[in-house]
Amino acid sequence: MKHQPIPRLEVSHLVRDFQGQRVVDDVSIRVMPGQVTCLLGPSGCGKSTTLRIIAGVDRQDSGTLTVDGEVVSSDDIHLPPEARSVGLMFQDFALFPHLCVADNVGFGLSGSRKEKRARAHELLDRVGLLGDAGKFPHQLSGGEQQRVALARAIAPRPRVMLMDEPFSGLDNRLRDGIRDETLEVLKDEGTAVLLVTHEPEEAMRMADNIALMRGGKIVQQGAPYNVYNSPVDKAAAAFFSDINVIESTVQGALTETPFGQFLAPGVPNGGRVEIVIRPQHLRIDFDRNGQGPLPTPQDGTPARGTVQRARFMGAESLVEFRMDFDDVILRAKVPGVFMPKPGTVLWLSMRRDRCFVFPARD
């Protein structure tokens, strides 16, 4: 029988209460060697607390943490941070200002000075800063300091790297390049990475697996494609992008809307549902003497609306419509330049394979 690979990091049923409030609620995560898992969610949802517990600087009320199958924290075991083989990277690079770059990277390593210097130079070469080994942190740019912080974090060869919003202080022009370099180095080292961020774009760009967190709980986990395209609820869909929402009532597992019928299995008769679609998945058609395009199985029935305003966003245009039904406002994104004048009558269709139907929540 084939053995299942052991996760580099496994978090099982983690719980943490503060002053009677549950801030981490039954959190479970598995990260394999060389894998990047992103803990994604809004501020205050428990992401950083989870990270601090894994690092060993805080302790859970219940739950178990293992690294390569070895328990590092449970009800009766609590290894200190330095005994967990866990590296840390935060927003603040926390470089020592009085140490040169090479000594910053080698700080905390065991072995002779020669061995530490060799490891520091190896990693500085890896991040393209070997020529700056003798400089001090204040002589480096923010992006260069970030790379030094990365080299220092991986110098002890941690099996797990915990990263708490490590790129948020970087200029947007630098950020993508630094993120990609960081991932390449960590994957080459076989390090399991748990990254905390509140930015969906960063999670989608970096992660092999996303754990979406809300109110202390993980509400959905999976590959970025699956989490984005199969959201568990309206809030999950809205966290990744703007959404349009249409409300309707169910009869016989169907709901009737100006865009045609939608399936609503499991919702009782008279139950309210919310039909969610992202702006980029609305299809726009021109008005032909008061008529729109014919209905199709893929796009359903078109509905008429009037342009309120259009804005050019660079790679795409955002067009806002007031629909004839209920005066509801819908927004559509179109690649390139599309700037219809306010008052223009157009027709919108909703791609059935891109719509999500969720029971309405009060």
C-alpha positions as CSV (number, residue, x, y, z in Angstrom):
1,M,0.0,0.0,0.0
2,K,1.3,3.4,-1.0
3,H,2.1,5.7,2.0
4,Q,0.7,9.2,2.0
5,P,3.4,11.9,2.2
6,I,3.8,13.5,5.5
7,P,2.9,17.3,5.5
8,R,5.8,19.5,6.4
9,L,3.4,21.6,8.5
10,E,0.1,20.3,9.9
11,V,-2.2,22.4,11.9
12,S,-5.1,20.5,13.5
13,H,-8.2,22.0,15.1
14,L,-6.5,25.1,16.4
15,V,-8.5,27.1,18.9
16,R,-7.6,30.4,20.6
17,D,-9.7,32.6,22.9
18,F,-8.9,36.2,24.0
19,Q,-11.0,37.7,26.8
20,G,-13.9,35.4,26.1
21,Q,-13.9,35.9,22.4
22,R,-12.9,33.1,20.0
23,V,-10.3,34.6,17.6
24,V,-9.1,31.3,16.1
25,D,-11.9,28.7,15.7
26,D,-11.1,25.1,14.7
27,V,-8.4,26.0,12.1
28,S,-6.8,23.1,10.3
29,I,-4.2,23.5,7.5
30,R,-1.7,21.1,5.8
31,V,1.4,22.4,3.9
32,M,3.6,20.1,2.0
33,P,7.4,20.6,1.3
34,G,7.9,23.2,-1.4
35,Q,4.2,24.2,-1.2
36,V,2.9,27.8,-0.6
37,T,-0.4,28.0,1.3
38,C,-1.9,31.4,1.8
39,L,-4.0,32.3,4.8
40,L,-6.2,35.0,3.2
41,G,-8.8,37.2,4.9
42,P,-9.7,40.7,6.1
43,S,-8.0,42.4,9.0
44,G,-9.0,41.0,12.4
45,C,-10.1,37.6,11.1
46,G,-7.4,35.6,13.1
47,K,-4.7,35.2,10.5
48,S,-1.8,36.7,12.4
49,T,-2.8,35.0,15.6
50,T,-2.7,31.7,13.8
51,L,0.7,32.5,12.6
52,R,2.0,33.5,16.0
53,I,0.7,30.2,17.5
54,I,2.5,28.2,14.8
55,A,5.7,30.3,15.4
56,G,5.5,29.5,19.1
57,V,5.2,33.1,20.3
58,D,1.6,32.5,21.4
59,R,0.0,29.2,22.5
60,Q,-3.3,27.7,21.5
61,D,-6.1,26.8,23.9
62,S,-6.5,23.5,22.1
63,G,-5.3,21.8,18.9
64,T,-2.1,20.3,17.7
65,L,0.9,21.5,15.5
66,T,3.3,19.1,13.8
67,V,6.4,19.7,11.7
68,D,7.4,16.7,9.5
69,G,5.2,14.5,11.7
70,E,6.8,15.6,15.0
71,V,4.5,17.3,17.5
72,V,5.8,20.8,18.3
73,S,2.7,22.0,20.3
74,S,-0.3,20.3,21.8
75,D,-2.1,20.2,25.1
76,D,1.0,18.9,26.9
77,I,3.9,19.8,24.5
78,H,5.1,23.3,23.7
79,L,8.5,23.6,22.0
80,P,10.0,27.1,22.1
81,P,10.2,29.0,18.7
82,E,13.9,28.2,18.2
83,A,13.3,24.5,18.5
84,R,10.6,24.3,15.8
85,S,12.7,24.8,12.6
86,V,10.4,27.6,11.6
87,G,11.5,30.8,9.9
88,L,9.7,34.2,10.1
89,M,9.3,37.1,7.7
90,F,7.3,40.2,8.6
91,Q,6.4,43.6,7.2
92,D,9.3,45.0,9.2
93,F,12.5,43.7,7.8
94,A,14.1,44.0,11.3
95,L,17.6,44.1,10.0
96,F,20.3,44.9,12.5
97,P,21.5,48.4,11.6
98,H,25.0,48.0,13.1
99,L,25.7,44.7,11.2
100,C,26.8,44.5,7.6
101,V,24.6,42.6,5.2
102,A,26.6,39.4,5.4
103,D,26.6,39.4,9.2
104,N,22.8,40.1,9.2
105,V,22.3,37.0,7.1
106,G,24.7,34.9,9.2
107,F,23.3,36.1,12.6
108,G,22.1,33.2,14.7
109,L,23.7,30.5,12.6
110,S,25.7,27.9,14.4
111,G,29.2,26.8,13.3
112,S,32.4,28.7,12.8
113,R,32.6,32.2,11.5
114,K,34.0,30.8,8.2
115,E,31.0,28.5,7.9
116,K,28.5,31.2,8.7
117,R,30.2,33.6,6.2
118,A,30.1,30.9,3.5
119,R,26.4,30.3,4.0
120,A,25.6,34.0,4.0
121,H,27.6,34.5,0.8
122,E,25.8,31.5,-0.8
123,L,22.4,33.0,-0.1
124,L,23.4,36.6,-1.0
125,D,24.6,35.3,-4.3
126,R,21.2,33.5,-4.7
127,V,19.3,36.7,-4.2
128,G,21.7,38.8,-6.3
129,L,23.3,40.8,-3.5
130,L,26.7,39.2,-3.1
131,G,28.3,42.4,-4.2
132,D,26.6,44.2,-1.3
133,A,27.8,41.8,1.4
134,G,29.9,44.5,3.1
135,K,27.2,47.3,3.1
136,F,25.0,48.2,5.9
137,P,21.1,48.1,5.8
138,H,20.7,51.9,5.5
139,Q,22.7,51.8,2.3
140,L,20.2,49.5,0.6
141,S,16.8,50.1,-1.1
142,G,13.6,48.7,0.4
143,G,13.6,45.9,-2.2
144,E,17.2,45.0,-1.4
145,Q,16.5,45.0,2.3
146,Q,13.6,42.6,1.7
147,R,16.0,40.2,-0.1
148,V,18.5,40.4,2.7
149,A,15.6,39.6,5.2
150,L,14.7,36.6,3.0
151,A,18.3,35.4,2.9
152,R,18.6,35.7,6.7
153,A,15.3,33.9,7.3
154,I,16.2,30.9,5.2
155,A,19.9,30.8,6.3
156,P,19.2,28.2,9.1
157,R,17.4,26.0,6.5
158,P,14.0,26.2,8.3
159,R,11.5,23.5,7.3
160,V,8.6,26.0,7.5
161,M,8.6,29.7,6.6
162,L,5.9,31.9,8.1
163,M,5.3,35.2,6.2
164,D,3.1,37.9,7.6
165,E,2.3,40.5,4.9
166,P,6.0,40.6,4.1
167,F,5.7,42.6,0.8
168,S,3.2,45.3,1.9
169,G,5.8,47.9,2.5
170,L,7.3,47.6,-1.0
171,D,6.7,49.9,-4.0
172,N,4.1,48.3,-6.4
173,R,6.7,48.3,-9.2
174,L,9.1,46.2,-7.1
175,R,6.6,44.0,-5.4
176,D,5.9,41.4,-8.2
177,G,9.5,40.8,-8.9
178,I,10.5,40.4,-5.3
179,R,7.6,38.1,-4.7
180,D,8.5,35.9,-7.6
181,E,12.2,35.8,-6.5
182,T,11.2,34.9,-3.0
183,L,9.0,32.0,-4.1
184,E,11.7,30.7,-6.3
185,V,14.3,30.6,-3.5
186,L,11.9,29.1,-1.0
187,K,10.7,26.4,-3.4
188,D,14.3,25.5,-4.3
189,E,15.0,25.1,-0.6
190,G,12.0,22.7,-0.3
191,T,10.6,25.0,2.4
192,A,6.9,24.8,3.2
193,V,5.5,28.4,3.2
194,L,2.5,29.7,5.1
195,L,1.8,33.3,3.9
196,V,-0.6,35.6,5.6
197,T,-2.2,38.4,3.5
198,H,-5.4,40.4,3.1
199,E,-4.8,40.9,-0.6
200,P,-6.6,38.4,-2.9
201,E,-4.3,39.3,-5.8
202,E,-1.2,38.4,-3.8
203,A,-2.7,35.2,-2.7
204,M,-3.7,34.3,-6.3
205,R,-0.2,35.1,-7.6
206,M,1.8,33.3,-4.9
207,A,-0.2,30.4,-3.5
208,D,-0.6,26.8,-4.5
209,N,-3.4,26.6,-2.0
210,I,-5.6,29.3,-0.4
211,A,-7.3,29.1,3.0
212,L,-10.0,31.8,3.1
213,M,-10.5,32.9,6.7
214,R,-13.4,34.9,8.2
215,G,-14.3,35.4,11.9
216,G,-11.6,33.1,13.1
217,K,-12.8,30.2,10.9
218,I,-11.5,28.8,7.6
219,V,-14.6,29.0,5.4
220,Q,-13.0,27.6,2.2
221,Q,-9.7,25.9,1.1
222,G,-8.4,24.9,-2.2
223,A,-6.4,25.8,-5.3
224,P,-6.7,29.5,-6.3
225,Y,-8.7,28.5,-9.4
226,N,-11.2,26.5,-7.4
227,V,-11.6,29.1,-4.6
228,Y,-12.1,31.9,-7.2
229,N,-14.5,30.0,-9.5
230,S,-16.5,28.0,-6.9
231,P,-16.9,30.4,-4.0
232,V,-18.7,28.9,-1.0
233,D,-20.9,31.9,-0.5
234,K,-21.5,35.5,-1.6
235,A,-19.0,36.9,0.8
236,A,-16.3,34.6,-0.6
237,A,-17.1,35.7,-4.1
238,A,-17.0,39.4,-3.1
239,F,-13.7,39.0,-1.4
240,F,-11.9,38.3,-4.7
241,S,-13.6,40.8,-6.9
242,D,-16.5,43.2,-7.4
243,I,-19.8,41.4,-7.8
244,N,-23.3,42.1,-9.1
245,V,-26.2,40.7,-7.0
246,I,-29.8,40.1,-8.1
247,E,-32.4,38.9,-5.6
248,S,-35.2,36.6,-6.5
249,T,-37.7,34.1,-5.0
250,V,-37.7,30.3,-5.6
251,Q,-40.6,28.2,-6.8
252,G,-40.2,24.6,-7.6
253,A,-36.3,24.7,-7.3
254,L,-36.3,27.5,-10.0
255,T,-36.1,31.2,-9.7
256,E,-37.5,33.6,-12.3
257,T,-35.5,36.7,-13.1
258,P,-35.4,39.3,-15.9
259,F,-32.4,37.3,-17.2
260,G,-34.5,34.1,-17.3
261,Q,-34.7,31.1,-15.0
262,F,-32.0,29.9,-12.7
263,L,-31.8,26.6,-10.8
264,A,-31.9,26.9,-7.0
265,P,-31.8,23.3,-5.8
266,G,-32.4,22.8,-2.1
267,V,-34.1,26.1,-1.5
268,P,-37.7,25.8,-0.4
269,N,-40.6,27.4,-2.2
270,G,-40.8,31.1,-1.3
271,G,-37.2,31.1,-0.2
272,R,-35.1,34.1,-1.3
273,V,-31.9,33.7,-3.3
274,E,-29.1,36.0,-4.4
275,I,-27.7,35.5,-7.9
276,V,-24.1,36.7,-8.1
277,I,-22.1,37.4,-11.2
278,R,-18.8,39.3,-11.6
279,P,-18.7,42.4,-13.8
280,Q,-16.4,40.8,-16.3
281,H,-18.9,38.0,-17.0
282,L,-21.7,40.2,-18.1
283,R,-22.1,40.3,-21.9
284,I,-23.1,43.5,-23.5
285,D,-25.2,43.8,-26.8
286,F,-26.5,46.7,-28.8
287,D,-30.1,47.8,-28.9
288,R,-31.8,47.0,-32.2
289,N,-35.0,49.2,-32.4
290,G,-36.0,48.3,-28.9
291,Q,-35.0,44.6,-29.2
292,G,-32.0,42.8,-27.8
293,P,-30.4,39.5,-28.9
294,L,-32.3,36.2,-28.8
295,P,-32.1,34.1,-25.6
296,T,-29.5,31.3,-25.6
297,P,-28.8,28.4,-23.3
298,Q,-25.4,29.8,-22.4
299,D,-26.4,33.4,-21.8
300,G,-30.1,33.2,-20.9
301,T,-32.5,36.0,-21.6
302,P,-31.0,39.5,-22.2
303,A,-32.3,42.4,-20.1
304,R,-32.3,46.1,-21.0
305,G,-30.4,48.8,-19.2
306,T,-29.3,52.4,-19.6
307,V,-25.7,53.5,-19.3
308,Q,-25.1,55.8,-16.2
309,R,-21.4,56.3,-16.7
310,A,-18.4,54.6,-18.3
311,R,-14.8,54.8,-17.1
312,F,-11.6,53.7,-18.7
313,M,-9.4,51.8,-16.2
314,G,-6.3,51.0,-18.4
315,A,-6.6,47.4,-19.4
316,E,-10.4,47.5,-19.3
317,S,-13.5,49.7,-19.2
318,L,-16.1,49.7,-16.4
319,V,-19.6,50.5,-17.5
320,E,-22.4,51.2,-15.0
321,F,-26.0,50.4,-16.0
322,R,-29.4,51.2,-14.5
323,M,-31.6,48.3,-15.5
324,D,-35.2,48.7,-16.6
325,F,-36.3,46.2,-13.9
326,D,-36.4,47.6,-10.4
327,D,-33.9,50.4,-11.3
328,V,-31.1,48.0,-10.0
329,I,-27.5,49.1,-10.8
330,L,-25.3,46.5,-12.6
331,R,-21.6,47.0,-13.5
332,A,-19.9,45.4,-16.5
333,K,-16.2,45.2,-17.3
334,V,-15.0,45.1,-20.9
335,P,-11.5,44.5,-22.1
336,G,-9.9,47.5,-23.8
337,V,-11.7,50.8,-24.6
338,F,-15.5,50.8,-24.5
339,M,-17.0,54.2,-23.5
340,P,-20.7,54.4,-24.4
341,K,-22.3,57.8,-23.5
342,P,-24.6,58.1,-20.6
343,G,-28.2,57.5,-21.7
344,T,-27.2,54.8,-24.2
345,V,-29.6,51.9,-24.2
346,L,-27.9,48.5,-24.2
347,W,-28.7,44.9,-23.3
348,L,-27.0,42.7,-20.8
349,S,-26.8,38.9,-20.6
350,M,-25.5,36.7,-17.7
351,R,-23.3,33.7,-18.6
352,R,-25.0,30.8,-16.9
353,D,-21.6,29.0,-16.2
354,R,-20.3,32.1,-14.4
355,C,-23.3,32.8,-12.1
356,F,-23.6,31.7,-8.5
357,V,-26.9,31.2,-6.8
358,F,-26.8,31.4,-3.0
359,P,-29.6,31.4,-0.4
360,A,-30.2,35.0,0.7
361,R,-29.0,35.8,4.2
362,D,-30.8,38.3,6.4
